[in-house]
Amino acid sequence: MRQALRDTIAQYSIPRGTIARLAGMHLPDLSGWLNGRTELNPVKIERVRETVASIVEILQATAEPGQPNLKFDLRDPDNVRRLIFEVGKFKMQAAVLEAQAAAAVFNLK
């Protein structure tokens, strides 16, 4: 998992400082683990994995064809946290609308 996360972070140019701050860690701990010098407990590794996955999800969603080509300042952890929150909120609203549309279809029959 360490190498996969390291490759993903490099591929998307996600600043380690942002990941560390959003995952509630110190940067030297994260960098040491990613470079193989130290070990982390499984809870912290999962927080790092979730943080990276959330950031990648935002970057992939805005890179899809037909979507506006948006650039985000990934060096600002507060901005990235806000983006993650807004994307989560949008996904919940989309799920509710989809459920309402499905219910409307069943009510028409």
Backbone as XML, in Angstrom:
<?xml version="1.0"?>
<chain id="A" units="angstrom">
  <residue number="1" name="MET">
    <atom name="N" x="0.822" y="-1.187" z="0.000"/>
    <atom name="CA" x="0.000" y="0.000" z="0.000"/>
    <atom name="C" x="0.871" y="1.257" z="0.000"/>
  </residue>
  <residue number="2" name="ARG">
    <atom name="N" x="1.982" y="1.191" z="0.696"/>
    <atom name="CA" x="2.870" y="2.355" z="0.792"/>
    <atom name="C" x="3.305" y="2.810" z="-0.596"/>
  </residue>
  <residue number="3" name="GLN">
    <atom name="N" x="3.747" y="1.883" z="-1.429"/>
    <atom name="CA" x="4.241" y="2.233" z="-2.762"/>
    <atom name="C" x="3.107" y="2.763" z="-3.642"/>
  </residue>
  <residue number="4" name="ALA">
    <atom name="N" x="1.929" y="2.145" z="-3.531"/>
    <atom name="CA" x="0.788" y="2.601" z="-4.327"/>
    <atom name="C" x="0.407" y="4.032" z="-3.945"/>
  </residue>
  <residue number="5" name="LEU">
    <atom name="N" x="0.374" y="4.321" z="-2.652"/>
    <atom name="CA" x="0.064" y="5.687" z="-2.210"/>
    <atom name="C" x="1.143" y="6.659" z="-2.661"/>
  </residue>
  <residue number="6" name="ARG">
    <atom name="N" x="2.363" y="6.239" z="-2.535"/>
    <atom name="CA" x="3.479" y="7.092" z="-2.946"/>
    <atom name="C" x="3.390" y="7.425" z="-4.436"/>
  </residue>
  <residue number="7" name="ASP">
    <atom name="N" x="3.073" y="6.407" z="-5.263"/>
    <atom name="CA" x="2.939" y="6.620" z="-6.705"/>
    <atom name="C" x="1.769" y="7.540" z="-7.025"/>
  </residue>
  <residue number="8" name="THR">
    <atom name="N" x="0.652" y="7.355" z="-6.332"/>
    <atom name="CA" x="-0.527" y="8.193" z="-6.565"/>
    <atom name="C" x="-0.244" y="9.643" z="-6.191"/>
  </residue>
  <residue number="9" name="ILE">
    <atom name="N" x="0.411" y="9.831" z="-5.060"/>
    <atom name="CA" x="0.761" y="11.189" z="-4.622"/>
    <atom name="C" x="1.656" y="11.860" z="-5.652"/>
  </residue>
  <residue number="10" name="ALA">
    <atom name="N" x="2.616" y="11.120" z="-6.183"/>
    <atom name="CA" x="3.513" y="11.680" z="-7.193"/>
    <atom name="C" x="2.781" y="11.940" z="-8.505"/>
  </residue>
  <residue number="11" name="GLN">
    <atom name="N" x="1.929" y="11.014" z="-8.913"/>
    <atom name="CA" x="1.196" y="11.146" z="-10.176"/>
    <atom name="C" x="0.329" y="12.403" z="-10.201"/>
  </residue>
  <residue number="12" name="TYR">
    <atom name="N" x="-0.337" y="12.676" z="-9.099"/>
    <atom name="CA" x="-1.239" y="13.826" z="-9.042"/>
    <atom name="C" x="-0.584" y="15.064" z="-8.421"/>
  </residue>
  <residue number="13" name="SER">
    <atom name="N" x="0.676" y="14.983" z="-8.080"/>
    <atom name="CA" x="1.415" y="16.114" z="-7.488"/>
    <atom name="C" x="0.701" y="16.673" z="-6.263"/>
  </residue>
  <residue number="14" name="ILE">
    <atom name="N" x="0.291" y="15.777" z="-5.382"/>
    <atom name="CA" x="-0.390" y="16.200" z="-4.156"/>
    <atom name="C" x="0.677" y="16.513" z="-3.106"/>
  </residue>
  <residue number="15" name="PRO">
    <atom name="N" x="0.675" y="17.711" z="-2.570"/>
    <atom name="CA" x="1.675" y="18.062" z="-1.561"/>
    <atom name="C" x="1.532" y="17.196" z="-0.303"/>
  </residue>
  <residue number="16" name="ARG">
    <atom name="N" x="2.639" y="16.671" z="0.155"/>
    <atom name="CA" x="2.624" y="15.829" z="1.354"/>
    <atom name="C" x="2.160" y="16.597" z="2.582"/>
  </residue>
  <residue number="17" name="GLY">
    <atom name="N" x="2.478" y="17.877" z="2.631"/>
    <atom name="CA" x="2.055" y="18.696" z="3.762"/>
    <atom name="C" x="0.540" y="18.775" z="3.870"/>
  </residue>
  <residue number="18" name="THR">
    <atom name="N" x="-0.130" y="18.853" z="2.728"/>
    <atom name="CA" x="-1.594" y="18.879" z="2.718"/>
    <atom name="C" x="-2.149" y="17.552" z="3.218"/>
  </residue>
  <residue number="19" name="ILE">
    <atom name="N" x="-1.592" y="16.460" z="2.726"/>
    <atom name="CA" x="-2.050" y="15.134" z="3.150"/>
    <atom name="C" x="-1.841" y="14.963" z="4.649"/>
  </residue>
  <residue number="20" name="ALA">
    <atom name="N" x="-0.666" y="15.340" z="5.123"/>
    <atom name="CA" x="-0.363" y="15.189" z="6.549"/>
    <atom name="C" x="-1.340" y="15.994" z="7.396"/>
  </residue>
  <residue number="21" name="ARG">
    <atom name="N" x="-1.582" y="17.217" z="7.006"/>
    <atom name="CA" x="-2.467" y="18.072" z="7.809"/>
    <atom name="C" x="-3.900" y="17.537" z="7.817"/>
  </residue>
  <residue number="22" name="LEU">
    <atom name="N" x="-4.402" y="17.112" z="6.646"/>
    <atom name="CA" x="-5.767" y="16.606" z="6.573"/>
    <atom name="C" x="-5.911" y="15.247" z="7.259"/>
  </residue>
  <residue number="23" name="ALA">
    <atom name="N" x="-4.840" y="14.481" z="7.293"/>
    <atom name="CA" x="-4.875" y="13.166" z="7.951"/>
    <atom name="C" x="-4.565" y="13.273" z="9.440"/>
  </residue>
  <residue number="24" name="GLY">
    <atom name="N" x="-4.270" y="14.474" z="9.919"/>
    <atom name="CA" x="-3.991" y="14.677" z="11.341"/>
    <atom name="C" x="-2.654" y="14.120" z="11.769"/>
  </residue>
  <residue number="25" name="MET">
    <atom name="N" x="-1.654" y="14.292" z="10.919"/>
    <atom name="CA" x="-0.316" y="13.772" z="11.207"/>
    <atom name="C" x="0.713" y="14.880" z="11.082"/>
  </residue>
  <residue number="26" name="HIS">
    <atom name="N" x="1.920" y="14.543" z="11.506"/>
    <atom name="CA" x="3.047" y="15.444" z="11.293"/>
    <atom name="C" x="3.702" y="15.070" z="9.969"/>
  </residue>
  <residue number="27" name="LEU">
    <atom name="N" x="4.148" y="16.075" z="9.219"/>
    <atom name="CA" x="4.767" y="15.846" z="7.923"/>
    <atom name="C" x="5.967" y="14.898" z="7.991"/>
  </residue>
  <residue number="28" name="PRO">
    <atom name="N" x="6.869" y="15.041" z="8.968"/>
    <atom name="CA" x="8.009" y="14.114" z="9.013"/>
    <atom name="C" x="7.578" y="12.653" z="9.197"/>
  </residue>
  <residue number="29" name="ASP">
    <atom name="N" x="6.482" y="12.432" z="9.940"/>
    <atom name="CA" x="5.987" y="11.059" z="10.110"/>
    <atom name="C" x="5.482" y="10.504" z="8.787"/>
  </residue>
  <residue number="30" name="LEU">
    <atom name="N" x="4.708" y="11.303" z="8.064"/>
    <atom name="CA" x="4.181" y="10.856" z="6.771"/>
    <atom name="C" x="5.313" y="10.613" z="5.782"/>
  </residue>
  <residue number="31" name="SER">
    <atom name="N" x="6.222" y="11.565" z="5.657"/>
    <atom name="CA" x="7.327" y="11.411" z="4.709"/>
    <atom name="C" x="8.212" y="10.222" z="5.072"/>
  </residue>
  <residue number="32" name="GLY">
    <atom name="N" x="8.465" y="10.047" z="6.362"/>
    <atom name="CA" x="9.269" y="8.902" z="6.794"/>
    <atom name="C" x="8.613" y="7.589" z="6.423"/>
  </residue>
  <residue number="33" name="TRP">
    <atom name="N" x="7.296" y="7.502" z="6.577"/>
    <atom name="CA" x="6.591" y="6.271" z="6.230"/>
    <atom name="C" x="6.583" y="6.057" z="4.718"/>
  </residue>
  <residue number="34" name="LEU">
    <atom name="N" x="6.297" y="7.112" z="3.961"/>
    <atom name="CA" x="6.263" y="6.974" z="2.504"/>
    <atom name="C" x="7.635" y="6.596" z="1.946"/>
  </residue>
  <residue number="35" name="ASN">
    <atom name="N" x="8.692" y="7.066" z="2.593"/>
    <atom name="CA" x="10.047" y="6.748" z="2.145"/>
    <atom name="C" x="10.576" y="5.442" z="2.729"/>
  </residue>
  <residue number="36" name="GLY">
    <atom name="N" x="9.771" y="4.779" z="3.564"/>
    <atom name="CA" x="10.163" y="3.480" z="4.105"/>
    <atom name="C" x="11.085" y="3.529" z="5.301"/>
  </residue>
  <residue number="37" name="ARG">
    <atom name="N" x="11.237" y="4.699" z="5.912"/>
    <atom name="CA" x="12.149" y="4.814" z="7.054"/>
    <atom name="C" x="11.470" y="4.533" z="8.383"/>
  </residue>
  <residue number="38" name="THR">
    <atom name="N" x="10.157" y="4.730" z="8.453"/>
    <atom name="CA" x="9.430" y="4.517" z="9.703"/>
    <atom name="C" x="8.158" y="3.726" z="9.423"/>
  </residue>
  <residue number="39" name="GLU">
    <atom name="N" x="7.525" y="3.289" z="10.484"/>
    <atom name="CA" x="6.258" y="2.575" z="10.375"/>
    <atom name="C" x="5.154" y="3.424" z="11.006"/>
  </residue>
  <residue number="40" name="LEU">
    <atom name="N" x="3.947" y="3.236" z="10.522"/>
    <atom name="CA" x="2.774" y="3.900" z="11.086"/>
    <atom name="C" x="1.786" y="2.838" z="11.527"/>
  </residue>
  <residue number="41" name="ASN">
    <atom name="N" x="0.931" y="3.210" z="12.471"/>
    <atom name="CA" x="-0.094" y="2.250" z="12.863"/>
    <atom name="C" x="-1.179" y="2.218" z="11.783"/>
  </residue>
  <residue number="42" name="PRO">
    <atom name="N" x="-1.936" y="1.127" z="11.710"/>
    <atom name="CA" x="-2.933" y="0.963" z="10.648"/>
    <atom name="C" x="-3.994" y="2.074" z="10.594"/>
  </residue>
  <residue number="43" name="VAL">
    <atom name="N" x="-4.325" y="2.663" z="11.718"/>
    <atom name="CA" x="-5.319" y="3.741" z="11.726"/>
    <atom name="C" x="-4.801" y="4.950" z="10.952"/>
  </residue>
  <residue number="44" name="LYS">
    <atom name="N" x="-3.567" y="5.310" z="11.190"/>
    <atom name="CA" x="-2.984" y="6.453" z="10.473"/>
    <atom name="C" x="-2.831" y="6.153" z="8.986"/>
  </residue>
  <residue number="45" name="ILE">
    <atom name="N" x="-2.453" y="4.932" z="8.656"/>
    <atom name="CA" x="-2.327" y="4.553" z="7.248"/>
    <atom name="C" x="-3.678" y="4.667" z="6.553"/>
  </residue>
  <residue number="46" name="GLU">
    <atom name="N" x="-4.727" y="4.240" z="7.213"/>
    <atom name="CA" x="-6.070" y="4.332" z="6.633"/>
    <atom name="C" x="-6.487" y="5.783" z="6.457"/>
  </residue>
  <residue number="47" name="ARG">
    <atom name="N" x="-6.144" y="6.652" z="7.408"/>
    <atom name="CA" x="-6.460" y="8.085" z="7.271"/>
    <atom name="C" x="-5.735" y="8.677" z="6.072"/>
  </residue>
  <residue number="48" name="VAL">
    <atom name="N" x="-4.479" y="8.286" z="5.884"/>
    <atom name="CA" x="-3.718" y="8.768" z="4.728"/>
    <atom name="C" x="-4.367" y="8.265" z="3.445"/>
  </residue>
  <residue number="49" name="ARG">
    <atom name="N" x="-4.740" y="6.983" z="3.406"/>
    <atom name="CA" x="-5.351" y="6.400" z="2.220"/>
    <atom name="C" x="-6.657" y="7.120" z="1.879"/>
  </residue>
  <residue number="50" name="GLU">
    <atom name="N" x="-7.490" y="7.362" z="2.880"/>
    <atom name="CA" x="-8.767" y="8.041" z="2.656"/>
    <atom name="C" x="-8.563" y="9.481" z="2.171"/>
  </residue>
  <residue number="51" name="THR">
    <atom name="N" x="-7.594" y="10.159" z="2.740"/>
    <atom name="CA" x="-7.311" y="11.540" z="2.342"/>
    <atom name="C" x="-6.853" y="11.594" z="0.892"/>
  </residue>
  <residue number="52" name="VAL">
    <atom name="N" x="-5.927" y="10.727" z="0.542"/>
    <atom name="CA" x="-5.426" y="10.699" z="-0.836"/>
    <atom name="C" x="-6.560" y="10.330" z="-1.790"/>
  </residue>
  <residue number="53" name="ALA">
    <atom name="N" x="-7.374" y="9.350" z="-1.436"/>
    <atom name="CA" x="-8.485" y="8.931" z="-2.295"/>
    <atom name="C" x="-9.473" y="10.071" z="-2.511"/>
  </residue>
  <residue number="54" name="SER">
    <atom name="N" x="-9.761" y="10.840" z="-1.480"/>
    <atom name="CA" x="-10.692" y="11.967" z="-1.599"/>
    <atom name="C" x="-10.145" y="13.040" z="-2.530"/>
  </residue>
  <residue number="55" name="ILE">
    <atom name="N" x="-8.876" y="13.334" z="-2.406"/>
    <atom name="CA" x="-8.259" y="14.352" z="-3.265"/>
    <atom name="C" x="-8.227" y="13.872" z="-4.714"/>
  </residue>
  <residue number="56" name="VAL">
    <atom name="N" x="-7.871" y="12.621" z="-4.920"/>
    <atom name="CA" x="-7.819" y="12.064" z="-6.272"/>
    <atom name="C" x="-9.220" y="12.060" z="-6.897"/>
  </residue>
  <residue number="57" name="GLU">
    <atom name="N" x="-10.227" y="11.757" z="-6.103"/>
    <atom name="CA" x="-11.598" y="11.761" z="-6.607"/>
    <atom name="C" x="-11.978" y="13.138" z="-7.145"/>
  </residue>
  <residue number="58" name="ILE">
    <atom name="N" x="-11.614" y="14.182" z="-6.434"/>
    <atom name="CA" x="-11.897" y="15.547" z="-6.881"/>
    <atom name="C" x="-11.147" y="15.844" z="-8.178"/>
  </residue>
  <residue number="59" name="LEU">
    <atom name="N" x="-9.876" y="15.484" z="-8.220"/>
    <atom name="CA" x="-9.067" y="15.770" z="-9.405"/>
    <atom name="C" x="-9.565" y="14.998" z="-10.620"/>
  </residue>
  <residue number="60" name="GLN">
    <atom name="N" x="-9.966" y="13.750" z="-10.434"/>
    <atom name="CA" x="-10.473" y="12.958" z="-11.551"/>
    <atom name="C" x="-11.825" y="13.466" z="-12.028"/>
  </residue>
  <residue number="61" name="ALA">
    <atom name="N" x="-12.685" y="13.864" z="-11.100"/>
    <atom name="CA" x="-14.014" y="14.346" z="-11.473"/>
    <atom name="C" x="-13.936" y="15.615" z="-12.306"/>
  </residue>
  <residue number="62" name="THR">
    <atom name="N" x="-12.986" y="16.465" z="-12.013"/>
    <atom name="CA" x="-12.871" y="17.715" z="-12.766"/>
    <atom name="C" x="-12.066" y="17.538" z="-14.041"/>
  </residue>
  <residue number="63" name="ALA">
    <atom name="N" x="-11.452" y="16.382" z="-14.229"/>
    <atom name="CA" x="-10.667" y="16.130" z="-15.433"/>
    <atom name="C" x="-11.457" y="15.344" z="-16.471"/>
  </residue>
  <residue number="64" name="GLU">
    <atom name="N" x="-12.688" y="14.944" z="-16.147"/>
    <atom name="CA" x="-13.508" y="14.171" z="-17.083"/>
    <atom name="C" x="-13.908" y="15.040" z="-18.259"/>
  </residue>
  <residue number="65" name="PRO">
    <atom name="N" x="-14.079" y="14.406" z="-19.436"/>
    <atom name="CA" x="-14.528" y="15.181" z="-20.605"/>
    <atom name="C" x="-15.878" y="15.837" z="-20.330"/>
  </residue>
  <residue number="66" name="GLY">
    <atom name="N" x="-16.024" y="17.052" z="-20.790"/>
    <atom name="CA" x="-17.259" y="17.791" z="-20.583"/>
    <atom name="C" x="-17.293" y="18.572" z="-19.287"/>
  </residue>
  <residue number="67" name="GLN">
    <atom name="N" x="-16.336" y="18.351" z="-18.422"/>
    <atom name="CA" x="-16.267" y="19.086" z="-17.166"/>
    <atom name="C" x="-15.342" y="20.291" z="-17.335"/>
  </residue>
  <residue number="68" name="PRO">
    <atom name="N" x="-15.593" y="21.344" z="-16.593"/>
    <atom name="CA" x="-14.688" y="22.498" z="-16.702"/>
    <atom name="C" x="-13.293" y="22.124" z="-16.226"/>
  </residue>
  <residue number="69" name="ASN">
    <atom name="N" x="-12.305" y="22.669" z="-16.882"/>
    <atom name="CA" x="-10.921" y="22.392" z="-16.516"/>
    <atom name="C" x="-10.534" y="23.294" z="-15.343"/>
  </residue>
  <residue number="70" name="LEU">
    <atom name="N" x="-10.757" y="22.795" z="-14.132"/>
    <atom name="CA" x="-10.507" y="23.590" z="-12.934"/>
    <atom name="C" x="-9.142" y="23.263" z="-12.359"/>
  </residue>
  <residue number="71" name="LYS">
    <atom name="N" x="-8.502" y="24.264" z="-11.824"/>
    <atom name="CA" x="-7.217" y="24.082" z="-11.146"/>
    <atom name="C" x="-7.425" y="24.408" z="-9.669"/>
  </residue>
  <residue number="72" name="PHE">
    <atom name="N" x="-6.875" y="23.561" z="-8.817"/>
    <atom name="CA" x="-7.023" y="23.760" z="-7.386"/>
    <atom name="C" x="-5.655" y="23.967" z="-6.764"/>
  </residue>
  <residue number="73" name="ASP">
    <atom name="N" x="-5.620" y="24.813" z="-5.744"/>
    <atom name="CA" x="-4.387" y="25.011" z="-4.993"/>
    <atom name="C" x="-4.332" y="23.936" z="-3.914"/>
  </residue>
  <residue number="74" name="LEU">
    <atom name="N" x="-3.656" y="22.846" z="-4.226"/>
    <atom name="CA" x="-3.569" y="21.728" z="-3.295"/>
    <atom name="C" x="-2.611" y="22.003" z="-2.145"/>
  </residue>
  <residue number="75" name="ARG">
    <atom name="N" x="-1.929" y="23.140" z="-2.185"/>
    <atom name="CA" x="-1.018" y="23.489" z="-1.090"/>
    <atom name="C" x="-1.752" y="24.083" z="0.097"/>
  </residue>
  <residue number="76" name="ASP">
    <atom name="N" x="-3.023" y="24.406" z="-0.080"/>
    <atom name="CA" x="-3.830" y="25.015" z="0.978"/>
    <atom name="C" x="-4.748" y="23.952" z="1.585"/>
  </residue>
  <residue number="77" name="PRO">
    <atom name="N" x="-4.354" y="23.354" z="2.715"/>
    <atom name="CA" x="-5.149" y="22.271" z="3.305"/>
    <atom name="C" x="-6.590" y="22.669" z="3.644"/>
  </residue>
  <residue number="78" name="ASP">
    <atom name="N" x="-6.808" y="23.905" z="4.054"/>
    <atom name="CA" x="-8.165" y="24.336" z="4.388"/>
    <atom name="C" x="-9.048" y="24.365" z="3.136"/>
  </residue>
  <residue number="79" name="ASN">
    <atom name="N" x="-8.487" y="24.809" z="2.033"/>
    <atom name="CA" x="-9.211" y="24.821" z="0.771"/>
    <atom name="C" x="-9.521" y="23.390" z="0.322"/>
  </residue>
  <residue number="80" name="VAL">
    <atom name="N" x="-8.569" y="22.490" z="0.442"/>
    <atom name="CA" x="-8.765" y="21.098" z="0.041"/>
    <atom name="C" x="-9.816" y="20.446" z="0.942"/>
  </residue>
  <residue number="81" name="ARG">
    <atom name="N" x="-9.779" y="20.733" z="2.221"/>
    <atom name="CA" x="-10.788" y="20.200" z="3.151"/>
    <atom name="C" x="-12.185" y="20.668" z="2.747"/>
  </residue>
  <residue number="82" name="ARG">
    <atom name="N" x="-12.300" y="21.933" z="2.370"/>
    <atom name="CA" x="-13.578" y="22.485" z="1.930"/>
    <atom name="C" x="-14.043" y="21.796" z="0.640"/>
  </residue>
  <residue number="83" name="LEU">
    <atom name="N" x="-13.116" y="21.567" z="-0.286"/>
    <atom name="CA" x="-13.456" y="20.874" z="-1.531"/>
    <atom name="C" x="-13.965" y="19.464" z="-1.253"/>
  </residue>
  <residue number="84" name="ILE">
    <atom name="N" x="-13.288" y="18.742" z="-0.372"/>
    <atom name="CA" x="-13.697" y="17.380" z="-0.030"/>
    <atom name="C" x="-15.097" y="17.398" z="0.576"/>
  </residue>
  <residue number="85" name="PHE">
    <atom name="N" x="-15.359" y="18.357" z="1.458"/>
    <atom name="CA" x="-16.676" y="18.474" z="2.081"/>
    <atom name="C" x="-17.751" y="18.768" z="1.033"/>
  </residue>
  <residue number="86" name="GLU">
    <atom name="N" x="-17.479" y="19.711" z="0.143"/>
    <atom name="CA" x="-18.464" y="20.093" z="-0.871"/>
    <atom name="C" x="-18.745" y="18.948" z="-1.838"/>
  </residue>
  <residue number="87" name="VAL">
    <atom name="N" x="-17.723" y="18.193" z="-2.215"/>
    <atom name="CA" x="-17.931" y="17.049" z="-3.109"/>
    <atom name="C" x="-18.776" y="15.998" z="-2.405"/>
  </residue>
  <residue number="88" name="GLY">
    <atom name="N" x="-18.513" y="15.749" z="-1.142"/>
    <atom name="CA" x="-19.319" y="14.796" z="-0.375"/>
    <atom name="C" x="-20.769" y="15.237" z="-0.281"/>
  </residue>
  <residue number="89" name="LYS">
    <atom name="N" x="-20.969" y="16.528" z="-0.048"/>
    <atom name="CA" x="-22.323" y="17.079" z="0.039"/>
    <atom name="C" x="-23.032" y="16.947" z="-1.312"/>
  </residue>
  <residue number="90" name="PHE">
    <atom name="N" x="-22.323" y="17.222" z="-2.384"/>
    <atom name="CA" x="-22.890" y="17.102" z="-3.720"/>
    <atom name="C" x="-23.280" y="15.657" z="-4.022"/>
  </residue>
  <residue number="91" name="LYS">
    <atom name="N" x="-22.434" y="14.708" z="-3.640"/>
    <atom name="CA" x="-22.736" y="13.300" z="-3.881"/>
    <atom name="C" x="-23.983" y="12.864" z="-3.118"/>
  </residue>
  <residue number="92" name="MET">
    <atom name="N" x="-24.137" y="13.338" z="-1.886"/>
    <atom name="CA" x="-25.335" y="13.005" z="-1.110"/>
    <atom name="C" x="-26.587" y="13.598" z="-1.752"/>
  </residue>
  <residue number="93" name="GLN">
    <atom name="N" x="-26.500" y="14.847" z="-2.212"/>
    <atom name="CA" x="-27.647" y="15.485" z="-2.859"/>
    <atom name="C" x="-28.004" y="14.762" z="-4.152"/>
  </residue>
  <residue number="94" name="ALA">
    <atom name="N" x="-26.999" y="14.347" z="-4.905"/>
    <atom name="CA" x="-27.244" y="13.620" z="-6.151"/>
    <atom name="C" x="-27.914" y="12.277" z="-5.863"/>
  </residue>
  <residue number="95" name="ALA">
    <atom name="N" x="-27.503" y="11.601" z="-4.804"/>
    <atom name="CA" x="-28.120" y="10.324" z="-4.439"/>
    <atom name="C" x="-29.578" y="10.511" z="-4.041"/>
  </residue>
  <residue number="96" name="VAL">
    <atom name="N" x="-29.871" y="11.585" z="-3.313"/>
    <atom name="CA" x="-31.254" y="11.867" z="-2.914"/>
    <atom name="C" x="-32.107" y="12.153" z="-4.145"/>
  </residue>
  <residue number="97" name="LEU">
    <atom name="N" x="-31.600" y="12.961" z="-5.058"/>
    <atom name="CA" x="-32.350" y="13.272" z="-6.276"/>
    <atom name="C" x="-32.578" y="12.021" z="-7.118"/>
  </residue>
  <residue number="98" name="GLU">
    <atom name="N" x="-31.575" y="11.173" z="-7.188"/>
    <atom name="CA" x="-31.705" y="9.925" z="-7.942"/>
    <atom name="C" x="-32.763" y="9.023" z="-7.308"/>
  </residue>
  <residue number="99" name="ALA">
    <atom name="N" x="-32.773" y="8.943" z="-5.995"/>
    <atom name="CA" x="-33.775" y="8.126" z="-5.292"/>
    <atom name="C" x="-35.176" y="8.702" z="-5.499"/>
  </residue>
  <residue number="100" name="GLN">
    <atom name="N" x="-35.295" y="10.022" z="-5.478"/>
    <atom name="CA" x="-36.596" y="10.647" z="-5.705"/>
    <atom name="C" x="-37.079" y="10.395" z="-7.128"/>
  </residue>
  <residue number="101" name="ALA">
    <atom name="N" x="-36.175" y="10.456" z="-8.088"/>
    <atom name="CA" x="-36.540" y="10.196" z="-9.478"/>
    <atom name="C" x="-36.980" y="8.745" z="-9.651"/>
  </residue>
  <residue number="102" name="ALA">
    <atom name="N" x="-36.280" y="7.827" z="-9.012"/>
    <atom name="CA" x="-36.657" y="6.415" z="-9.096"/>
    <atom name="C" x="-38.017" y="6.189" z="-8.439"/>
  </residue>
  <residue number="103" name="ALA">
    <atom name="N" x="-38.270" y="6.842" z="-7.329"/>
    <atom name="CA" x="-39.554" y="6.707" z="-6.655"/>
    <atom name="C" x="-40.666" y="7.292" z="-7.514"/>
  </residue>
  <residue number="104" name="ALA">
    <atom name="N" x="-40.399" y="8.385" z="-8.198"/>
    <atom name="CA" x="-41.403" y="9.010" z="-9.065"/>
    <atom name="C" x="-41.758" y="8.079" z="-10.213"/>
  </residue>
  <residue number="105" name="VAL">
    <atom name="N" x="-40.783" y="7.379" z="-10.754"/>
    <atom name="CA" x="-41.031" y="6.442" z="-11.853"/>
    <atom name="C" x="-41.946" y="5.321" z="-11.373"/>
  </residue>
  <residue number="106" name="PHE">
    <atom name="N" x="-41.701" y="4.811" z="-10.204"/>
    <atom name="CA" x="-42.538" y="3.719" z="-9.663"/>
    <atom name="C" x="-43.946" y="4.213" z="-9.333"/>
  </residue>
  <residue number="107" name="ASN">
    <atom name="N" x="-44.082" y="5.454" z="-8.922"/>
    <atom name="CA" x="-45.401" y="6.007" z="-8.603"/>
    <atom name="C" x="-46.241" y="6.264" z="-9.833"/>
  </residue>
  <residue number="108" name="LEU">
    <atom name="N" x="-45.597" y="6.459" z="-11.003"/>
    <atom name="CA" x="-46.326" y="6.713" z="-12.238"/>
    <atom name="C" x="-47.001" y="5.457" z="-12.778"/>
  </residue>
  <residue number="109" name="LYS">
    <atom name="N" x="-46.482" y="4.318" z="-12.444"/>
    <atom name="CA" x="-47.019" y="3.063" z="-12.994"/>
    <atom name="C" x="-48.219" y="2.578" z="-12.263"/>
  </residue>
</chain>
